[in-house]
Amino acid sequence: MSPLLKRLKNQNYLELKKECLKNGKLFEDSEFPASDESLYFSKDFQLVIEWKRPKELCENPFLFVDGISPHDLHQGKLGNCWFVAACSCLALRKSLWTKVIPKWKEQEWDPNRPHTYAGIFHFHFWCLGDWVDVVIDDRLPTIDGDLVYCHSNVKNEFWSALLEKAYAKLAGCYEALDGGNTAEAIVDFTGAVVETFDLDQGQYRTKLTEHAKLFSELLTVHRRGGLISCYIKSSSINDMEAVTPFGLVKDHAYSVTEIKKVPVGKKNLCFGTSNKLFMIRMRNPWGKREWRGPWSDESEEWNKVSKSEKTTLGLTVRDDGEFWMTFEDWCMNFRYVDVCRILNTSRLNCYKVWEKGEARGMWRINTDPLLNRSGGCFNENTFFQNPQYTFEVKKDEDEVLISLQQKDQRTYRKEGKGNHFLIGFEIFKVELNRQYRIHKLHGQERAATSPYMNLRAIFLRKLLKQGKYVIVPTTFQPDVTSNFLLRVFTDEPSNFRELVLDRPKVTCWSLLSGYPKRITQVWVRSVEGVRGLGKSEDPNLYIIIKCENKSVHSTVYKSSSSTNIDTRAIFYRKKVNTPICIQVWNSKITCHQFLGQVLLAGSPNDSKEDQILKLCGKDGQEKESMPGHIIIKILSSDDLVEL
């Protein structure tokens, strides 16, 4: 077993199996017994259940019969269509399901060696950044000899029923799986990052460019191993699981099993091409009740597609729950789409490589404001008492993907709890040299805000400009205790890390050399009026901000006469009367050209905004040949805790 793999209930699969084989007994799981406590926690779901092993239900049980397929699964007497839809998605990707069902050949029944069977199985689930090994026995709930919950369309195939039992054990009991989200189950199977699209909010139905863009994006996700599901939201409780005129069920999870551009009509004899239609294939986890609109199984539209193409598409005319739709009809009929991306972080791959920053954190309560880490949302005065993490965007602009996932609360449903907390996060653009936590919004730019929702995971995709950022993950209400996982994906390494310290540490050396007396923030917004560099030469400007023995270098900006520098620095100052120096430089291949500098007063007590300061030479004298002026913003504070 991998050292990175955790064991649920500290159960060791290999040792338990070895012990059972040694004693000649089939495994009985005391941590998830064949009793009512493993079935439900309320009286509403009580059924007369008989627990039976697969060998008692058929003569020749197997994990898989003729391989694994989305058609294997059928939902039982439990409102977990979301889980069954996720299993259908999982069955499409061998690289994924073999992680969830480890060494399946060794777990498979062997008719030639019945003495090696011990009635024990194990499955792996991804839980808040860790893979967890879940051990179960093979006793399954039945009524009149039939499986009660998830089952295969083949009577002697049991992978789906056993996988569901392991997932129920992880959640606490079977009833804990009643109602859920397909994307959450897919994340538990894969560790994917989930983005939800609201087709009502976007222009996917009305604007052709957005329509085509979404199709292209979903096609790319599907080809790169991602998983997609969707559903129609009902307008009221009375409308739940209502059937639309075209046969689709509301509040019911569907899995996407294929996305293709399907050739229709006759080929052009000269060029050998034909028109292509955007198509998407869906599956109802019930294994029946399909789309009855255009391009349904028996519709006349399929006459436009060649017989060979139908074979390639795997078109079957039977009520098996799987059907094709045009992408246009799909956008018009479904409301929410959960796109689960398997983001590649390995360079041993032909796909785009993402740089990942990851942190396991915790919202926790403490009466000391400097130790409290559960401050609530931005509207709360205690907001900055939440955990804080910093990352950098090194390109001019970068599309950043951020996922915040809270601990699964379903295990607390037996205690009358189990609802997810409202969570979200804020992103601030901060000083390039920030090393300490923010205590007050004082010159930092609020760059992005995620939605606050009671989902297990919140996702945001945002185009951010070059610079340094602080992300603050929060619960909506303060004083909440829970674990979370924060992941940040960028094009280039982002130096992602947690900000732990509130201010510089007090050491023996700092007592001798002097402890900081003031915090000063310098914000250089732009440099204007640059001249005297030659008519054919475009300056590549950058600035250096110096304070005592520390300095901050901005990136290089190309400009003809002026540029928006937008560089911020923060200094913890010991000698408050020592001036702060802002130098302007021109970056050249051979050597860097000094253009001028500004010396700021050593101890600015008042906030000063948008000052126009004349640059001077290193001798302190203004010269006509120097660039025009620099616009700066200075913020200062006397209290180390306030900034």
C-alpha positions as CSV (number, residue, x, y, z in Angstrom):
1,M,0.0,0.0,0.0
2,S,1.3,3.5,-0.9
3,P,2.5,5.5,2.2
4,L,0.3,8.4,0.9
5,L,-2.8,6.2,1.2
6,K,-4.9,6.6,4.4
7,R,-7.0,3.8,5.9
8,L,-10.6,4.4,6.9
9,K,-11.2,3.1,10.5
10,N,-7.5,2.0,10.3
11,Q,-8.5,-1.2,8.6
12,N,-5.7,-3.0,6.7
13,Y,-7.1,-4.9,3.7
14,L,-4.2,-7.3,3.2
15,E,-4.0,-8.3,6.9
16,L,-7.7,-8.7,7.2
17,K,-7.9,-10.9,4.1
18,K,-4.9,-12.9,5.2
19,E,-6.5,-13.6,8.6
20,C,-9.8,-14.7,7.0
21,L,-8.0,-17.1,4.6
22,K,-6.0,-18.5,7.5
23,N,-9.2,-19.1,9.6
24,G,-11.2,-20.3,6.6
25,K,-13.9,-17.7,7.2
26,L,-15.6,-15.0,5.1
27,F,-14.9,-11.5,6.3
28,E,-17.6,-9.7,8.4
29,D,-17.0,-6.0,8.8
30,S,-17.6,-4.9,12.4
31,E,-17.1,-1.2,11.4
32,F,-20.0,-1.4,8.9
33,P,-22.1,-4.3,10.1
34,A,-25.0,-5.9,8.2
35,S,-27.6,-4.1,10.3
36,D,-30.0,-1.2,10.2
37,E,-27.4,1.3,11.5
38,S,-25.5,0.8,8.2
39,L,-28.7,1.4,6.2
40,Y,-30.3,4.5,7.6
41,F,-30.4,7.0,10.5
42,S,-34.2,8.0,10.2
43,K,-37.4,6.0,10.2
44,D,-38.5,7.2,6.8
45,F,-36.2,4.7,4.9
46,Q,-36.9,1.6,7.0
47,L,-37.3,-1.5,4.8
48,V,-37.4,-5.2,5.7
49,I,-33.8,-6.0,4.5
50,E,-32.0,-9.3,4.3
51,W,-28.2,-9.1,3.9
52,K,-26.8,-11.6,1.4
53,R,-23.5,-12.4,-0.2
54,P,-23.2,-12.5,-4.0
55,K,-22.8,-16.3,-3.9
56,E,-26.2,-16.5,-2.3
57,L,-27.7,-14.5,-5.2
58,C,-26.2,-16.3,-8.1
59,E,-24.0,-19.3,-8.9
60,N,-21.0,-17.5,-10.6
61,P,-20.6,-13.9,-9.3
62,F,-18.0,-11.6,-10.8
63,L,-16.9,-8.0,-10.3
64,F,-17.1,-7.4,-14.1
65,V,-18.9,-9.3,-16.8
66,D,-17.6,-8.4,-20.3
67,G,-15.7,-5.5,-18.9
68,I,-17.0,-2.3,-17.4
69,S,-19.5,0.0,-19.1
70,P,-21.9,2.9,-18.3
71,H,-24.7,0.5,-19.2
72,D,-23.9,-1.7,-16.2
73,L,-25.5,0.6,-13.7
74,H,-29.1,1.0,-12.5
75,Q,-30.4,3.1,-9.7
76,G,-32.2,1.3,-6.8
77,K,-34.5,2.4,-4.0
78,L,-32.4,5.3,-3.0
79,G,-32.3,8.9,-4.2
80,N,-28.7,8.7,-5.4
81,C,-29.1,9.2,-9.1
82,W,-26.2,11.6,-8.7
83,F,-23.9,8.8,-7.5
84,V,-25.0,6.4,-10.3
85,A,-24.5,9.1,-12.9
86,A,-21.0,9.7,-11.5
87,C,-20.3,5.9,-11.7
88,S,-21.4,6.0,-15.4
89,C,-18.9,8.8,-16.0
90,L,-16.2,6.8,-14.2
91,A,-16.8,3.7,-16.2
92,L,-15.8,5.6,-19.4
93,R,-12.2,6.0,-18.2
94,K,-10.1,3.0,-17.4
95,S,-7.3,5.2,-16.1
96,L,-9.7,6.6,-13.5
97,W,-11.8,3.6,-12.4
98,T,-8.6,1.4,-11.9
99,K,-7.6,3.9,-9.2
100,V,-11.0,3.6,-7.5
101,I,-11.1,-0.2,-7.8
102,P,-7.4,-1.1,-7.1
103,K,-5.9,-4.3,-8.5
104,W,-9.3,-5.4,-9.5
105,K,-8.0,-8.7,-11.0
106,E,-6.8,-9.7,-7.6
107,Q,-10.2,-8.9,-6.1
108,E,-12.1,-10.7,-8.8
109,W,-13.8,-14.1,-8.1
110,D,-11.7,-17.0,-9.4
111,P,-14.0,-20.0,-10.1
112,N,-10.9,-22.2,-10.4
113,R,-9.6,-21.2,-6.9
114,P,-12.6,-20.7,-4.7
115,H,-10.4,-21.2,-1.6
116,T,-8.7,-17.8,-2.3
117,Y,-12.0,-15.9,-1.8
118,A,-12.5,-14.2,1.6
119,G,-15.6,-12.0,1.1
120,I,-13.6,-8.8,1.4
121,F,-13.1,-5.9,-1.0
122,H,-11.5,-2.5,-0.9
123,F,-11.9,0.8,-2.8
124,H,-10.1,4.1,-3.0
125,F,-11.7,7.5,-2.7
126,W,-10.1,11.0,-2.9
127,C,-11.0,12.9,0.3
128,L,-9.8,16.4,0.8
129,G,-6.5,15.8,-0.9
130,D,-5.8,12.3,0.4
131,W,-6.6,8.9,-1.1
132,V,-8.5,6.8,1.5
133,D,-8.7,3.0,1.4
134,V,-12.2,1.7,2.4
135,V,-12.6,-2.0,3.3
136,I,-16.0,-3.7,3.1
137,D,-17.4,-7.2,3.3
138,D,-19.5,-8.5,0.4
139,R,-22.9,-8.7,2.3
140,L,-25.4,-6.6,0.4
141,P,-28.9,-5.4,1.3
142,T,-31.6,-7.4,-0.6
143,I,-35.4,-7.8,-0.7
144,D,-36.8,-11.0,-2.0
145,G,-33.4,-12.0,-3.4
146,D,-32.9,-8.7,-5.3
147,L,-30.4,-6.0,-4.6
148,V,-32.1,-3.0,-3.0
149,Y,-29.8,-0.3,-4.2
150,C,-27.4,0.2,-7.1
151,H,-27.1,-2.9,-9.3
152,S,-26.0,-4.1,-12.7
153,N,-28.2,-5.0,-15.6
154,V,-26.4,-8.4,-15.4
155,K,-27.5,-10.4,-12.4
156,N,-24.0,-11.8,-11.6
157,E,-22.0,-8.5,-11.9
158,F,-21.4,-6.8,-8.6
159,W,-18.8,-4.0,-9.0
160,S,-21.4,-1.2,-8.8
161,A,-23.2,-2.6,-5.7
162,L,-19.9,-3.1,-3.9
163,L,-18.6,0.3,-4.9
164,E,-21.8,1.9,-3.6
165,K,-21.5,0.0,-0.3
166,A,-17.9,1.3,0.2
167,Y,-19.1,4.9,-0.6
168,A,-22.0,4.5,1.9
169,K,-19.5,3.4,4.6
170,L,-17.4,6.5,3.8
171,A,-20.5,8.6,4.2
172,G,-21.7,6.8,7.4
173,C,-24.7,4.8,6.0
174,Y,-26.7,4.3,2.8
175,E,-29.3,6.9,3.7
176,A,-26.5,9.6,3.8
177,L,-26.3,9.1,0.0
178,D,-29.9,10.1,-0.4
179,G,-29.7,13.4,-2.3
180,G,-26.3,14.8,-3.5
181,N,-24.3,16.2,-6.3
182,T,-22.8,14.2,-9.2
183,A,-19.8,16.5,-9.3
184,E,-19.0,15.8,-5.7
185,A,-18.9,12.0,-6.3
186,I,-16.7,12.5,-9.4
187,V,-14.3,14.5,-7.2
188,D,-14.3,11.7,-4.7
189,F,-13.4,9.3,-7.5
190,T,-10.8,11.4,-9.2
191,G,-9.7,14.5,-7.3
192,A,-11.0,16.6,-10.2
193,V,-11.6,20.4,-10.2
194,V,-15.3,21.2,-10.8
195,E,-16.6,24.2,-12.7
196,T,-20.4,24.7,-12.9
197,F,-22.0,26.4,-15.9
198,D,-25.5,28.0,-15.6
199,L,-26.8,27.8,-19.2
200,D,-29.5,30.3,-18.2
201,Q,-27.0,32.9,-17.2
202,G,-24.6,32.6,-20.1
203,Q,-25.4,33.5,-23.7
204,Y,-25.0,29.9,-24.8
205,R,-28.5,29.7,-26.2
206,T,-28.7,32.9,-28.0
207,K,-25.2,33.8,-29.1
208,L,-23.6,31.6,-31.7
209,T,-20.0,32.4,-30.7
210,E,-20.6,31.5,-27.0
211,H,-22.5,28.4,-28.1
212,A,-19.5,27.2,-30.2
213,K,-17.0,28.2,-27.5
214,L,-18.8,26.1,-24.9
215,F,-19.0,23.1,-27.2
216,S,-15.3,23.4,-28.0
217,E,-14.4,23.6,-24.3
218,L,-16.6,20.6,-23.3
219,L,-15.1,18.6,-26.3
220,T,-11.6,19.4,-25.1
221,V,-12.4,18.5,-21.5
222,H,-13.9,15.2,-22.6
223,R,-11.0,14.3,-24.9
224,R,-8.5,15.1,-22.0
225,G,-10.2,12.6,-19.7
226,G,-12.5,15.0,-17.9
227,L,-16.1,14.0,-16.8
228,I,-19.3,16.0,-17.4
229,S,-22.8,15.7,-15.9
230,C,-25.9,17.9,-16.1
231,Y,-29.4,18.4,-14.8
232,I,-32.6,20.4,-15.1
233,K,-33.5,22.4,-12.0
234,S,-37.2,22.3,-10.9
235,S,-39.0,25.4,-10.2
236,S,-40.7,24.1,-7.0
237,I,-40.9,21.1,-4.7
238,N,-44.0,19.9,-6.4
239,D,-42.1,20.0,-9.7
240,M,-39.3,17.6,-8.6
241,E,-38.7,14.6,-10.9
242,A,-41.4,15.9,-13.2
243,V,-41.0,14.8,-16.8
244,T,-40.7,17.4,-19.6
245,P,-42.7,17.0,-22.8
246,F,-39.5,15.6,-24.4
247,G,-39.0,12.9,-21.7
248,L,-36.3,14.5,-19.6
249,V,-36.6,14.3,-15.8
250,K,-36.1,17.4,-13.7
251,D,-33.8,17.4,-10.6
252,H,-32.3,14.3,-12.1
253,A,-28.6,13.8,-12.8
254,Y,-27.5,12.8,-16.3
255,S,-24.0,11.7,-17.3
256,V,-22.4,12.9,-20.6
257,T,-20.9,9.8,-22.3
258,E,-19.8,11.3,-25.6
259,I,-19.3,14.6,-27.4
260,K,-18.7,14.6,-31.2
261,K,-19.0,16.5,-34.4
262,V,-21.2,14.1,-36.4
263,P,-21.0,14.1,-40.3
264,V,-24.5,14.4,-41.7
265,G,-25.7,14.4,-45.4
266,K,-23.8,13.3,-48.4
267,K,-20.1,13.9,-48.8
268,N,-18.8,16.5,-51.2
269,L,-17.3,14.4,-54.1
270,C,-14.5,17.0,-54.8
271,F,-13.3,17.4,-51.3
272,G,-14.6,14.3,-49.5
273,T,-16.2,16.3,-46.7
274,S,-19.7,16.7,-45.3
275,N,-21.5,19.0,-42.9
276,K,-20.9,18.3,-39.3
277,L,-23.4,18.6,-36.5
278,F,-22.5,19.3,-32.8
279,M,-23.8,16.3,-30.9
280,I,-23.8,15.1,-27.3
281,R,-24.7,11.7,-25.9
282,M,-26.4,11.4,-22.5
283,R,-27.3,8.6,-20.1
284,N,-30.1,8.4,-17.6
285,P,-28.9,6.4,-14.5
286,W,-32.3,4.7,-14.3
287,G,-31.4,2.8,-17.4
288,K,-34.6,3.9,-19.1
289,R,-36.7,7.0,-20.0
290,E,-34.9,8.8,-22.8
291,W,-35.0,12.0,-24.8
292,R,-38.0,12.0,-27.2
293,G,-37.1,15.0,-29.3
294,P,-35.0,15.3,-32.5
295,W,-32.2,12.7,-32.9
296,S,-33.8,10.4,-30.3
297,D,-33.1,6.7,-31.0
298,E,-35.8,6.1,-33.6
299,S,-36.1,9.6,-35.1
300,E,-35.9,10.1,-38.8
301,E,-33.0,12.5,-38.4
302,W,-30.7,9.5,-38.2
303,N,-31.4,8.8,-41.9
304,K,-29.0,11.6,-42.6
305,V,-26.1,9.7,-41.0
306,S,-24.3,6.9,-42.9
307,K,-24.6,3.3,-41.6
308,S,-20.8,3.2,-40.9
309,E,-21.0,6.4,-38.9
310,K,-23.9,5.0,-36.8
311,T,-21.7,2.0,-36.1
312,T,-18.9,4.2,-35.0
313,L,-21.2,6.2,-32.7
314,G,-22.5,3.0,-31.2
315,L,-26.1,3.9,-31.9
316,T,-28.5,1.4,-30.4
317,V,-32.3,1.6,-30.7
318,R,-33.5,0.4,-27.4
319,D,-34.7,1.9,-24.1
320,D,-31.4,1.6,-22.2
321,G,-31.3,5.2,-20.9
322,E,-28.7,6.4,-23.4
323,F,-29.5,8.8,-26.2
324,W,-28.1,11.5,-28.5
325,M,-29.1,15.2,-28.7
326,T,-27.9,18.1,-30.8
327,F,-25.8,20.4,-28.7
328,E,-28.3,23.2,-29.4
329,D,-31.2,21.1,-28.0
330,W,-29.0,20.2,-25.0
331,C,-28.3,23.8,-24.2
332,M,-32.0,24.7,-24.5
333,N,-33.2,21.9,-22.3
334,F,-30.7,21.5,-19.5
335,R,-29.8,24.2,-16.9
336,Y,-26.7,23.3,-15.0
337,V,-23.5,21.6,-16.3
338,D,-20.8,20.3,-13.9
339,V,-17.5,20.1,-15.7
340,C,-14.9,18.0,-13.8
341,R,-11.4,18.7,-15.1
342,I,-8.6,16.3,-14.5
343,L,-5.9,19.0,-14.6
344,N,-2.5,17.7,-15.8
345,T,0.4,18.7,-13.5
346,S,2.9,16.3,-15.0
347,R,5.3,17.2,-17.8
348,L,5.3,13.6,-19.0
349,N,2.1,14.3,-20.9
350,C,1.1,15.8,-24.2
351,Y,-1.6,18.0,-22.6
352,K,-1.3,21.4,-21.1
353,V,0.7,21.4,-17.9
354,W,-0.7,23.3,-14.9
355,E,1.4,24.5,-12.0
356,K,-0.5,23.6,-8.8
357,G,-0.3,25.3,-5.4
358,E,-2.2,23.3,-2.7
359,A,-2.8,23.9,1.0
360,R,-4.8,21.9,3.6
361,G,-6.2,24.4,6.0
362,M,-8.7,24.8,8.8
363,W,-11.2,27.4,10.0
364,R,-10.8,27.3,13.8
365,I,-12.0,29.5,16.7
366,N,-9.8,31.3,19.2
367,T,-10.6,34.2,21.5
368,D,-7.2,35.8,20.6
369,P,-7.8,37.9,17.4
370,L,-4.3,37.1,16.2
371,L,-4.8,33.4,16.6
372,N,-8.5,33.2,15.5
373,R,-8.9,31.7,12.0
374,S,-12.7,31.8,11.5
375,G,-13.5,35.4,10.8
376,G,-16.5,35.0,8.4
377,C,-17.1,36.8,5.1
378,F,-15.8,40.2,3.9
379,N,-18.8,42.0,5.5
380,E,-17.6,40.9,9.0
381,N,-15.1,43.1,11.0
382,T,-13.2,39.9,11.7
383,F,-12.7,38.9,8.0
384,F,-8.9,39.2,8.0
385,Q,-8.7,36.7,10.9
386,N,-9.3,34.0,8.3
387,P,-6.4,31.9,6.9
388,Q,-4.5,33.8,4.2
389,Y,-2.4,32.5,1.3
390,T,-0.2,34.3,-1.2
391,F,0.6,33.5,-4.8
392,E,2.1,35.3,-7.8
393,V,1.1,35.8,-11.4
394,K,4.3,36.0,-13.4
395,K,2.9,36.5,-16.9
396,D,1.5,39.8,-18.1
397,E,-1.9,38.1,-17.7
398,D,-2.8,34.6,-16.6
399,E,-6.0,32.6,-16.4
400,V,-5.9,31.3,-12.8
401,L,-8.1,28.4,-11.6
402,I,-9.0,28.3,-7.9
403,S,-10.9,25.6,-6.1
404,L,-11.9,25.7,-2.4
405,Q,-13.3,22.5,-1.0
406,Q,-14.6,22.0,2.5
407,K,-14.7,18.8,4.5
408,D,-17.6,16.5,3.6
409,Q,-20.4,17.0,6.2
410,R,-22.5,14.0,5.2
411,T,-20.9,11.9,8.0
412,Y,-22.6,14.1,10.5
413,R,-26.1,13.4,9.2
414,K,-26.7,10.8,11.9
415,E,-26.2,13.6,14.4
416,G,-28.9,15.8,12.8
417,K,-26.3,17.9,11.1
418,G,-24.7,17.2,7.7
419,N,-25.4,20.4,5.8
420,H,-22.4,22.1,4.1
421,F,-21.3,25.5,5.3
422,L,-21.6,28.5,3.0
423,I,-18.1,29.1,1.8
424,G,-16.2,31.3,-0.6
425,F,-13.0,33.3,-1.0
426,E,-11.7,36.8,-1.7
427,I,-8.6,37.7,-3.7
428,F,-6.6,40.9,-3.1
429,K,-3.7,42.3,-5.2
430,V,-1.0,43.2,-2.7
431,E,2.5,44.6,-2.4
432,L,5.3,42.7,-4.3
433,N,7.2,42.1,-1.1
434,R,4.4,41.3,1.3
435,Q,5.5,38.6,3.8
436,Y,3.0,39.1,6.6
437,R,-0.8,38.8,7.0
438,I,-3.2,41.5,6.1
439,H,-5.0,43.0,9.1
440,K,-6.8,45.9,7.5
441,L,-7.8,46.7,3.9
442,H,-5.4,49.6,3.5
443,G,-4.5,50.2,-0.1
444,Q,-4.9,46.5,-1.3
445,E,-7.0,46.0,-4.3
446,R,-9.9,43.6,-4.2
447,A,-9.2,41.7,-7.4
448,A,-11.8,38.9,-7.4
449,T,-14.6,37.4,-5.3
450,S,-16.0,33.9,-5.6
451,P,-19.7,33.1,-5.1
452,Y,-20.7,32.0,-1.5
453,M,-22.6,28.8,-1.7
454,N,-23.3,25.8,0.5
455,L,-21.6,23.4,-1.8
456,R,-18.7,21.2,-1.0
457,A,-16.4,22.9,-3.5
458,I,-16.4,26.5,-4.9
459,F,-14.6,27.2,-8.1
460,L,-13.4,30.4,-9.8
461,R,-11.7,31.0,-13.1
462,K,-10.2,34.5,-13.3
463,L,-7.9,36.4,-15.6
464,L,-5.4,38.1,-13.4
465,K,-2.7,40.6,-14.2
466,Q,0.9,40.3,-13.3
467,G,1.6,40.8,-9.6
468,K,1.3,39.3,-6.1
469,Y,-2.0,38.3,-4.6
470,V,-3.5,37.1,-1.3
471,I,-6.4,34.7,-1.3
472,V,-8.6,34.5,1.9
473,P,-10.8,31.4,2.1
474,T,-13.8,31.9,4.4
475,T,-17.1,30.6,5.7
476,F,-20.0,33.0,5.3
477,Q,-20.6,33.1,9.1
478,P,-17.8,33.6,11.6
479,D,-16.9,31.1,14.4
480,V,-17.1,28.0,12.3
481,T,-14.8,25.0,12.7
482,S,-14.0,22.9,9.6
483,N,-11.1,21.7,7.5
484,F,-10.7,22.8,3.9
485,L,-8.5,22.2,0.8
486,L,-7.4,25.2,-1.3
487,R,-5.9,24.6,-4.8
488,V,-4.6,27.3,-7.2
489,F,-3.6,26.4,-10.8
490,T,-1.5,28.8,-12.9
491,D,0.6,28.7,-16.1
492,E,3.9,29.3,-14.3
493,P,5.0,28.4,-10.7
494,S,3.2,30.8,-8.4
495,N,5.2,30.5,-5.1
496,F,1.9,29.6,-3.4
497,R,2.2,29.5,0.4
498,E,0.4,30.5,3.6
499,L,1.0,33.8,5.3
500,V,1.5,32.8,9.0
501,L,3.2,35.7,10.7
502,D,1.4,38.8,11.7
503,R,4.5,41.0,11.9
504,P,8.3,40.6,12.1
505,K,9.5,38.3,14.9
506,V,11.1,39.7,18.0
507,T,14.6,38.3,18.3
508,C,17.8,39.0,20.2
509,W,19.2,40.6,17.1
510,S,16.1,42.8,16.5
511,L,16.3,44.0,20.1
512,L,19.9,45.0,19.5
513,S,19.6,46.5,16.0
514,G,16.2,48.0,16.5
515,Y,12.6,46.7,16.0
516,P,10.4,48.3,13.3
517,K,8.6,51.4,14.5
518,R,6.4,52.1,11.5
519,I,4.9,50.4,8.4
520,T,4.9,52.4,5.2
521,Q,3.2,51.3,2.0
522,V,4.4,52.8,-1.3
523,W,2.2,52.6,-4.4
524,V,3.8,53.8,-7.6
525,R,1.0,54.1,-10.1
526,S,2.6,55.4,-13.2
527,V,5.6,57.1,-14.8
528,E,4.8,59.9,-17.3
529,G,6.6,62.3,-19.6
530,V,9.7,60.2,-20.3
531,R,11.9,61.9,-22.9
532,G,15.5,62.4,-23.9
533,L,16.0,58.7,-24.8
534,G,16.4,59.1,-28.6
535,K,13.7,59.3,-31.2
536,S,14.0,55.7,-32.4
537,E,14.3,54.2,-28.9
538,D,11.3,52.9,-27.0
539,P,12.1,52.8,-23.3
540,N,11.7,49.6,-21.2
541,L,10.9,51.1,-17.9
542,Y,11.1,49.6,-14.5
543,I,11.4,51.0,-11.0
544,I,13.3,50.2,-7.8
545,I,11.8,51.2,-4.4
546,K,14.5,51.4,-1.7
547,C,14.0,51.6,2.0
548,E,16.8,51.2,4.5
549,N,18.6,48.0,3.4
550,K,15.7,46.6,1.4
551,S,14.5,47.1,-2.1
552,V,11.7,46.0,-4.4
553,H,12.1,45.7,-8.2
554,S,9.1,46.1,-10.5
555,T,8.8,44.2,-13.7
556,V,9.9,45.8,-17.0
557,Y,7.2,47.8,-18.9
558,K,7.5,48.8,-22.5
559,S,6.4,52.4,-23.2
560,S,6.9,55.2,-25.7
561,S,6.5,58.0,-23.2
562,S,4.5,56.8,-20.2
563,T,3.4,53.6,-18.6
564,N,1.2,52.3,-15.8
565,I,3.7,50.9,-13.4
566,D,1.2,49.8,-10.7
567,T,3.9,48.6,-8.3
568,R,3.3,48.4,-4.5
569,A,5.8,47.7,-1.7
570,I,5.5,47.6,2.0
571,F,8.3,48.3,4.5
572,Y,8.7,47.7,8.2
573,R,10.9,50.6,9.1
574,K,13.3,51.0,12.0
575,K,14.7,54.5,11.0
576,V,11.6,56.5,10.2
577,N,13.5,59.6,9.3
578,T,15.5,57.9,6.6
579,P,14.0,58.8,3.1
580,I,12.5,56.2,0.8
581,C,14.0,56.3,-2.7
582,I,12.1,55.5,-5.9
583,Q,14.3,55.1,-8.9
584,V,13.3,54.9,-12.6
585,W,15.5,52.8,-14.9
586,N,15.5,51.9,-18.6
587,S,16.3,48.3,-19.2
588,K,18.9,47.8,-22.0
589,I,20.7,44.7,-23.4
590,T,24.2,46.0,-22.6
591,C,23.6,48.0,-19.5
592,H,20.7,49.5,-17.5
593,Q,20.2,53.3,-17.8
594,F,19.4,55.4,-14.8
595,L,16.7,57.9,-15.6
596,G,16.0,59.6,-12.3
597,Q,14.7,59.2,-8.7
598,V,12.4,60.6,-6.1
599,L,13.3,60.9,-2.4
600,L,10.3,60.7,-0.1
601,A,10.2,62.4,3.3
602,G,11.4,60.1,6.0
603,S,8.3,60.1,8.1
604,P,5.1,60.9,6.2
605,N,2.4,61.1,8.8
606,D,-0.6,61.7,6.6
607,S,-1.9,59.6,3.7
608,K,-1.0,61.3,0.4
609,E,-2.6,60.3,-2.9
610,D,-1.7,61.0,-6.5
611,Q,1.2,63.2,-5.8
612,I,3.1,64.5,-8.9
613,L,6.8,64.4,-7.9
614,K,9.6,65.7,-10.1
615,L,12.4,63.2,-10.8
616,C,16.0,64.3,-10.0
617,G,19.5,62.9,-10.6
618,K,21.5,61.0,-8.1
619,D,23.0,64.3,-6.9
620,G,19.5,65.5,-5.9
621,Q,19.4,68.2,-8.6
622,E,16.5,68.5,-11.1
623,K,17.7,68.6,-14.7
624,E,15.9,69.5,-17.9
625,S,17.1,66.3,-19.6
626,M,15.4,64.1,-17.0
627,P,12.0,62.5,-17.6
628,G,8.9,64.5,-16.7
629,H,7.3,63.3,-13.5
630,I,6.2,60.3,-11.5
631,I,2.8,59.8,-9.9
632,I,2.9,58.0,-6.6
633,K,0.6,57.1,-3.7
634,I,2.0,56.8,-0.2
635,L,0.2,55.1,2.7
636,S,1.6,54.9,6.2
637,S,0.6,53.5,9.6
638,D,2.1,53.8,13.0
639,D,0.5,50.5,14.3
640,L,2.1,47.3,13.2
641,V,-1.1,45.3,13.7
642,E,-3.3,47.7,11.7
643,L,-1.8,47.0,8.2
